[in-house]
Amino acid sequence: MKICSQLFFSIMAGGTLIAIKYEQGTLQILDQLLLPETFVYVDVKDTVDAWNAIKTMKVRGAPAIAIVGCLGLIVELKTRLNDFSTATSVCDFITNQLQYLVTARPTAVNMKEAACKLSLLVKEMSTQKDVTVEQVVTKVTDKVEEMLEKDVADNKSIGKHGANSILQRCNNKPVSVLTHCNTGSLATAGYGTALGIIRSLHEQKRLEHVYCTETRPYNQGSRLTAYEIFHEQMPGTLICDSMVAMLMKSKKISAVVVGADRVVANGDTANKIGTYQLAVVAKYHGIPFYVAAPSTSCDMDLPNGEKIVIEERSPKEITRIKDVPIAPEGINCWNPAFDVTPAELITGGIVTEYGVFSPAELKSKLDAVPNKKRKIEA
Ligand code: MRU
C-alpha cells in the first residue's frame, strides 16, 4: 500500500482547519454539527459510519461527502481483510458498499462519480486471473488516497484560476466578494473551492473583504464559513441571506463566488438553496457570478438542470435552531436543500481545476481532458 505523503490529509499550509484526519486504517472527522461551539472529532470505522455521518451532515459539502464515503470503505476493508476468501467476494462487497454510499445524499454528484470510478476498477480486477484479496484492497486503497490528494491539488488550481480571473476583471486592484454556504476546508479534502478562490485572493493580498451569507435554514455560512474566515483572519463580514440585494446596492462587490453540488452539461448548476436568488440579484446589479467546481462535481451526462434530483430535508431545520422552536409547531414547511441556477446567470464563469470556462464551453473543455472516464452510471 502506498504510504501517504502526509500523516493527516487536509492539514494545509497556513494552519487551515482539519476536517478529515486520515491515517492508514483510521479515520476521524470533525463533527460539523457541533461547530462553532464545540470542536470534536468522531471516529468513522466503516461504511455504515460514513453513510450516517454524511446523512446527518456531520460531514457535508460535495467533495467531502465523496472523500469520507470512500475513506470509510477503505478503513473497513483494512479491518475486514480476513472476511473475504476470494477476490470476487471482496469486489462484490466493494461495489455494493459504494452503491449504498451513493444513497446517503442525492444532489451532489461527487460520491456517485467516485463510486463509478472505483466500481470500474474492481470490475476490471475481478476479471483478471490470480488476483488476491490483498491486491484488490491495495489497489482500491491507493486509488482513494490518490483522490484525496488530487482534491487538495485541484482546489489549489481552482483557487489560482478563479482569483486570476476576478483580478483580471478588476485590473489587479483589491476586490470584495460575496459567497454562500460553506465551500472551504470543511467541505473538501482541504483548501476549498469557492472559498479556495477567496483564500487565494487573501494570500495574494488582494482580498479587500469577503461577505458570507448565514445560509438559512442550516446556517452553513454562519456556523462554518464565518468560522473559517475568522480562524484565518480574513477581512470578513457575516450577513443574513435577506441582505444580499442591499449589500450589492450599497457596497462595491466585485464578484459573487459559490460552489456546486452538480454542474450539468449545459452549465446549469445545483448548489445550496439560495444560490439561484443570489445569481438573479447579481445579474441585476451587473456583478459577475462565478461557480467553483472541480471536475468531480461536473455531471456531463445530464443535459440540463431539470433532471437534477433536489434533496428535501426535515422541516425541523426551518422551525427549530439547535432544537429551540422558532416557529409554531405544526406549521407547514417546504425545505429543498438545493436550487438550480440557470447557466445564463453564471456570468463570471465556471472555475474548474483546468481553467475558467463559460457554461456553454464547459462540456467540450472537460471532454477534451485526456484519460478521463467521465461516464456516470445512473
Ligand atoms: O448541504 P451541504 O452543506 O452539503 O451543501 C453544501 C453546498 O451546497 C456547497 O456549496 C457545495 O457542496 C460545494 S462544497 C465545495
Residues whose N, C-alpha, C, O or C-beta is under 5 A from the ligand:
A	BS01	MRU	R60 G61 A62 P63 H180 C181 N182 T183 A187 T193 Q220 G259 A260 D261 N271 K272
